[in-house]
Amino acid sequence: MAAVKEFLVEEKLMTLVALQKIDSKLDGIRVLKGELPMEVADLEDEITGLTSRKTRVEEEINGINEFIAGKRKGIVDAEELIKKYDKQSSNVKNSREFDAINKEIEMQRLEVALCEKHIKDATDEMMEKSRKLDTANKAIATKEAILTTKKNELEKIIAETEKEENHYIDLGNTARTKVEGRLLASYERIRKNYRNGLAVVPVDRDACGGCFNAVPPQRQSEIKQRKKIIVCENCGRILVDDDLNNVVAVQ
């Protein structure tokens, strides 16, 4: 019975070592991609934001154009009224009618002047909006050029590594089914704690292969017996003997 138990623990350790080596292979592939996936996503978000800003400015410019068109029509209408009142002024019967017509003419001239001022102010505003639109267009073009370059780089790496990555993903999924739930959860938790993703490490030169702290001789002896899961007292990584680590190969 004891021999079976020892074999089961050793098998668990070998599966963990295999899983670690598989995950390390995947980590290496992801290092090749570096920050590219995040950079691509960030650039796409920036372009979306700039495009929304551009659309907003275009709508504002359209609104200003409509406003200017309305004011220009107001000038035309006012000038038509001025002509009409001028014509009427030659047929007035008394000074009161004359004053009333002159007042109407003056009001329409004021309307023309007011419309012209509104047009000038709106034109100035539109020029400012146009500058913003031009800036947004240039920013979008620049970001899109960078995005194209980054995507091409990423696609090239993906094309070169996709087959290998999928192979190790499949191996990793299979290996995970062979590790009991609590042990797998511990393994995943330890991996997340360290940037290099090492959760299972060999004892190398009497030290932990993860944190390089010395492992006492008695502890090393227990590790070599492979009768229980032993973790580094300093970093919490799962420790295996160097021989077992070297026996497990991942293709």
PyMOL commands that set and color helices and strands:
alter all, ss='L'
color gray80, all
select helices_A, chain A and resi 2-33+36-89+95-177+181-193+217-225+242-247
alter helices_A, ss='H'
color red, helices_A
select strands_A, chain A and resi 200-204+207-208+230-231+238-240
alter strands_A, ss='S'
color yellow, strands_A
deselect
rebuild
show_as cartoon
